[in-house]
Amino acid sequence: MLDCREFFSLLSAKGVNFYTGVPDSLLKDFCAYVTDNTPSDKHIIAANEGNAVSLAAGRYLALGEIGMVYMQNSGLGNAVNPLTSLADPKVYSIPMYLLIGWRGQPGVKDEPQHAKQGEITLDLLKTLGIAHALLPGSLEEAKEVVDKSMEYMQKSKAPFALVAEKNTFAPCALKTDRKTSYPFTREEAVKFILKKAQPEDVVVSTTGKTSRELFEYREEVGDSHEKDFLTVGSMGHSSQIAMGIALAKPEKTVICLDGDGALLMHMGGLAIIGEQAPANFKHIVLNNGCHDSVGGQPTACYMVDIPAIAMACGYRWAAVAETEEEILTSMETFLSEKGPALLEIRVNKGSRKDLGRPTTTPIENKEAFMKFLSRSKT
């Protein structure tokens, strides 16, 4: 395994001093070291991977420095446009490192949402014309790869991808941590919300641990999963999935359980929700100020006035709740108000260590959910 401090020092010696990206579970240890040892103006956790590529491009344009953009391989989808229309040698020819966590690597057990991306990761890089190499787990071999890749980028003025397999990096705990004392964890908030919701309400949950906690709660109380759509992949898109359902099924209350990192990734979706204004759309943002599912790296959302943004985008009602009394009062109003309505609930980061995963496949989830919706008439 690569020692995070040693790899960071290796990159620093090569002039790599700027880091940006979206956290990934396979890169969480290295990202933790970067967070703890890099000034905030030289390490920016971006809203999405395309933004990160653009940030690195701006750094290069200003200073001629090669930066590093880190991401999960699923994030390549967000990054394709700036990689091909900005950084590519046929356009502006901007070199940068891409550090990519290889989820769903063939032959390595992983969750179903990573299977397709895992299969095509190396082929996609090849199609994009991005030179790449697996990042070795030993420092000596990593140094050789870094030497060659830096020489390539300086000569070709093009991006280079380092692909990290599972367990490439040695453990490194995040020391820079924001402590909060809100009354609920995310899982406790999910349970509270579902107890307040009506039995026939539709729930669309965002990627990561929120969907896992929703599934576990239904199991715990012996409730059916048919009313829930678990967005196990597609980070940032659960609100648009929920809006599509809300517009098609106006007689159903549709509750979207969103996360702060997911909301930030595609915040423009709020404007489209406001424009369409589905009265049955209820948007809950569980804000723990971090990317909890991939290492707890911070987001910018504790400093963002999410309700004000929602109202400016055309939501009919929006509020934030932090205390138990605020959550109770706001939840009652939220459910009774005409939508689109948004309630931001501040929660503590973290989850229990024995949190399970859905025991149904995505296809089984989809089919049960569609069958449930088919029983209601538009």
C-alpha positions in Angstrom: 0.0 0.0 0.0 1.1 3.6 -0.7 1.8 5.7 2.4 -0.3 8.9 1.8 2.3 11.2 3.3 5.1 9.7 1.0 2.9 9.9 -2.1 1.9 13.5 -1.3 5.6 14.4 -0.8 6.5 12.7 -4.1 3.9 14.8 -5.9 5.0 18.0 -4.1 8.6 17.4 -5.2 7.2 17.3 -8.8 5.5 20.7 -8.4 2.0 19.4 -7.8 0.6 21.8 -5.1 -3.0 22.2 -6.1 -5.7 19.6 -5.4 -9.4 19.6 -6.3 -12.1 17.0 -6.9 -15.0 15.1 -5.4 -14.2 12.5 -2.7 -14.3 8.8 -3.4 -14.2 5.9 -0.9 -11.1 4.3 -2.6 -9.2 7.6 -2.3 -10.5 8.7 1.1 -7.2 8.1 2.9 -5.2 10.2 0.5 -7.9 12.8 0.4 -7.8 12.9 4.2 -4.1 13.6 4.1 -4.5 16.3 1.5 -7.3 18.0 3.6 -5.1 18.0 6.7 -1.9 19.2 5.0 -3.0 21.6 2.3 -4.1 25.3 2.6 -7.7 25.8 1.7 -6.9 27.9 -1.4 -4.8 25.0 -2.7 -7.3 22.2 -1.9 -10.9 22.8 -3.1 -13.6 20.1 -2.8 -15.6 20.9 -5.9 -19.3 20.8 -6.4 -18.8 18.2 -9.2 -16.0 16.6 -11.2 -16.4 18.8 -14.2 -16.0 21.9 -12.0 -12.8 20.3 -10.6 -11.3 19.9 -14.0 -12.1 23.5 -14.8 -10.5 24.7 -11.5 -7.3 22.8 -12.4 -7.4 24.4 -15.8 -7.7 27.9 -14.3 -4.7 27.2 -12.0 -2.7 26.1 -15.0 -3.7 29.1 -17.1 -2.7 31.5 -14.2 0.5 29.9 -13.0 1.5 27.1 -15.4 1.1 24.6 -12.6 -0.1 21.1 -13.1 -2.8 20.3 -10.5 -4.4 17.1 -9.4 -8.1 16.3 -9.9 -9.4 13.4 -7.8 -12.7 11.5 -8.4 -14.5 8.2 -8.4 -14.6 6.7 -11.9 -18.4 7.4 -11.9 -17.4 11.1 -11.9 -15.8 10.7 -15.3 -19.3 11.3 -16.6 -19.4 14.8 -15.1 -15.9 15.5 -16.4 -16.2 14.4 -20.0 -17.3 17.8 -21.3 -14.4 19.9 -19.9 -11.9 17.1 -20.6 -12.8 17.0 -24.2 -13.8 20.7 -24.9 -11.3 22.4 -22.6 -8.3 20.4 -21.6 -7.9 18.3 -24.7 -4.8 19.0 -26.9 -7.1 19.7 -29.9 -8.6 22.6 -27.9 -6.6 24.4 -25.2 -4.2 21.6 -24.4 -4.1 21.8 -20.6 -2.2 19.2 -18.6 -3.5 18.0 -15.3 -3.4 14.8 -13.2 -6.6 12.8 -12.8 -6.6 10.5 -9.8 -9.4 8.1 -10.3 -10.8 5.5 -7.9 -11.6 2.3 -9.8 -15.0 1.2 -8.3 -16.6 -1.8 -9.9 -13.2 -3.1 -11.2 -13.9 -6.4 -13.0 -13.2 -9.3 -10.7 -13.5 -7.2 -7.5 -16.8 -7.4 -5.6 -18.6 -4.1 -5.5 -22.1 -2.6 -5.5 -24.3 -3.0 -8.6 -24.3 0.8 -9.4 -20.5 0.5 -10.1 -20.6 -2.5 -12.4 -21.0 -0.8 -15.7 -18.6 2.1 -15.0 -16.1 -0.3 -13.7 -16.2 -2.3 -16.9 -15.6 0.6 -19.1 -13.3 2.9 -17.1 -10.1 2.1 -19.0 -11.8 1.9 -22.3 -13.4 5.3 -21.7 -10.1 6.9 -20.9 -8.8 5.4 -24.1 -11.7 6.7 -26.1 -11.2 10.2 -24.6 -7.5 10.0 -25.6 -6.3 10.3 -22.0 -3.1 8.5 -21.3 -3.3 6.5 -18.1 -1.6 4.0 -15.8 -2.5 2.0 -12.8 -1.1 3.6 -9.6 1.2 1.0 -8.0 1.0 0.3 -4.3 4.7 0.7 -3.7 6.4 4.0 -3.5 9.3 3.0 -5.7 7.0 1.9 -8.5 4.7 4.9 -8.0 7.7 7.2 -8.4 8.5 5.6 -11.7 4.9 6.1 -12.9 4.9 9.7 -11.7 8.2 10.5 -13.4 7.0 9.2 -16.7 3.6 10.8 -16.5 5.0 14.2 -15.6 7.4 14.0 -18.5 4.4 13.1 -20.7 2.3 16.0 -19.5 5.0 18.5 -19.9 5.7 17.4 -23.4 2.2 16.8 -24.7 0.3 19.4 -22.6 -2.5 16.9 -22.0 -4.1 15.3 -19.0 -2.9 12.0 -17.5 -4.9 9.6 -15.4 -3.6 7.6 -12.4 -6.2 4.8 -11.8 -6.2 3.6 -8.2 -7.5 0.1 -7.4 -9.0 -0.9 -4.1 -6.5 -0.8 -1.2 -4.0 1.2 -3.1 -3.6 3.7 -0.2 -2.6 2.8 3.4 -5.1 4.0 6.0 -5.0 7.7 7.0 -7.7 9.1 9.2 -9.1 12.6 8.7 -8.0 14.9 11.5 -9.7 18.1 10.3 -13.2 17.5 11.5 -16.2 19.7 12.3 -18.0 18.7 15.4 -21.7 19.4 15.7 -24.3 18.7 18.3 -27.6 18.6 16.4 -30.4 16.4 17.9 -30.4 13.9 15.1 -28.1 11.7 13.1 -29.1 11.3 9.4 -30.6 7.9 10.2 -32.6 9.2 13.1 -33.9 12.0 10.8 -34.9 9.5 8.1 -36.9 7.5 10.7 -38.6 10.7 12.0 -39.5 11.8 8.5 -41.0 8.4 7.6 -43.1 8.3 10.7 -44.6 11.7 9.9 -45.2 10.8 6.2 -48.4 9.2 5.0 -48.5 5.5 4.2 -49.0 6.1 0.5 -46.4 8.8 0.1 -43.7 8.1 -2.5 -40.1 8.4 -1.3 -37.0 9.0 -3.6 -33.7 8.8 -1.7 -30.3 10.0 -2.7 -27.2 7.9 -3.3 -25.1 6.6 -0.5 -26.0 5.9 3.1 -29.4 7.7 3.0 -30.8 5.0 0.7 -29.3 2.3 2.9 -30.8 3.8 6.0 -34.2 4.1 4.3 -34.1 0.4 3.3 -33.0 -0.6 6.9 -35.8 1.3 8.5 -38.4 -0.4 6.3 -36.9 -3.7 7.2 -36.9 -2.8 10.9 -40.7 -1.9 11.0 -41.7 -4.7 8.6 -42.9 -2.2 6.0 -42.9 -2.7 2.2 -40.1 -1.2 0.1 -42.4 -0.7 -2.9 -43.0 3.0 -2.2 -39.3 3.8 -2.2 -37.0 4.4 -5.1 -33.4 4.1 -4.0 -31.1 6.2 -6.2 -28.1 4.0 -5.4 -26.0 5.7 -8.1 -26.4 8.9 -10.1 -25.3 11.3 -7.4 -27.1 14.6 -7.5 -30.0 13.4 -9.6 -32.6 12.2 -7.1 -34.5 15.5 -7.1 -35.0 15.4 -10.8 -36.1 11.7 -10.7 -38.5 12.7 -7.9 -39.8 15.7 -9.9 -40.4 13.5 -13.0 -42.5 11.2 -10.8 -44.3 14.1 -9.2 -45.3 15.6 -12.5 -46.5 12.3 -13.8 -48.4 11.3 -10.6 -49.9 14.6 -9.3 -52.2 12.7 -6.9 -49.2 11.3 -5.0 -47.1 13.2 -2.5 -43.5 12.7 -3.6 -40.8 13.1 -0.9 -37.2 13.5 -2.1 -34.6 12.6 0.6 -31.6 14.5 -0.6 -28.1 15.1 0.7 -26.0 18.3 0.9 -23.2 17.0 -1.3 -25.7 15.7 -3.8 -27.7 18.9 -3.8 -24.5 21.0 -4.4 -23.4 18.7 -7.3 -26.4 19.7 -9.5 -27.9 22.7 -7.7 -29.3 24.0 -11.0 -32.0 21.4 -10.7 -33.7 23.6 -8.0 -34.5 26.2 -10.7 -36.2 23.6 -12.9 -38.2 22.3 -9.9 -39.3 25.9 -9.2 -40.2 26.5 -12.8 -42.3 23.4 -13.1 -43.7 24.0 -9.6 -45.3 20.5 -8.9 -47.6 21.1 -5.9 -47.0 17.5 -4.7 -43.2 17.8 -4.6 -41.6 17.8 -1.1 -37.8 18.2 -0.9 -35.9 17.3 2.2 -32.1 18.1 2.4 -30.3 16.2 5.2 -27.3 18.4 5.7 -24.4 17.0 7.6 -21.9 19.2 6.0 -19.9 16.4 4.5 -19.6 13.6 1.9 -20.4 11.0 4.6 -20.4 7.9 2.4 -16.9 8.4 1.1 -14.8 9.5 4.0 -16.5 12.5 5.6 -14.7 15.1 3.5 -16.5 18.5 4.1 -18.9 20.2 1.7 -19.6 23.9 1.5 -23.3 23.5 2.6 -23.1 24.6 6.2 -22.3 28.1 4.9 -25.0 28.0 2.1 -28.5 29.4 2.7 -30.3 26.5 1.0 -33.9 27.7 1.8 -33.1 31.2 0.4 -31.8 29.6 -2.8 -34.9 27.4 -3.1 -37.2 30.3 -2.6 -35.2 32.4 -5.2 -35.7 29.4 -7.6 -39.5 29.5 -7.2 -40.2 27.0 -4.4 -43.4 28.0 -2.6 -42.1 27.3 0.9 -38.6 26.6 2.4 -37.1 26.5 5.9 -34.1 25.2 7.9 -34.5 23.2 11.1 -31.7 22.5 13.7 -33.3 21.9 17.1 -35.7 19.1 17.9 -38.6 21.7 18.4 -37.8 23.3 15.0 -37.7 20.0 13.2 -41.0 18.9 14.7 -42.8 22.2 13.9 -41.2 22.7 10.5 -42.0 19.1 9.5 -45.7 19.5 10.2 -45.8 22.8 8.2 -43.7 21.3 5.4 -46.0 18.4 4.8 -49.1 20.6 4.8 -47.8 23.3 2.6 -48.4 23.3 -1.2 -45.2 22.4 -3.0 -42.6 22.6 -4.2 -41.5 22.8 -0.6 -38.0 22.4 0.8 -37.0 21.6 4.4 -33.3 21.5 5.3 -32.6 19.5 8.4 -29.2 19.9 10.0 -27.9 16.5 11.2 -24.6 15.1 12.6 -22.2 13.3 10.4 -21.5 9.6 10.8 -23.4 6.3 10.7 -23.5 3.1 12.6 -20.8 0.6 11.7 -23.3 -2.3 11.1 -25.4 -0.3 8.6 -26.5 -2.8 6.0 -27.1 -2.5 2.3 -30.3 -3.2 0.3 -30.9 -6.9 -0.2 -32.9 -6.3 -3.3 -31.3 -5.6 -6.7 -31.9 -2.2 -8.5 -34.1 -4.1 -11.0 -36.2 -5.6 -8.3 -36.5 -2.1 -6.7 -37.6 -0.6 -10.0 -40.1 -3.2 -10.8 -41.8 -3.1 -7.4 -41.8 0.7 -7.4 -43.4 0.9 -10.9 -46.0 -1.7 -9.9 -46.9 0.4 -6.9 -47.2 3.5 -9.0 -49.3 1.8 -11.6 -52.0 1.1 -9.0 -52.7 4.8 -8.7 -54.3 6.7 -11.5 -53.3 10.1 -12.9 
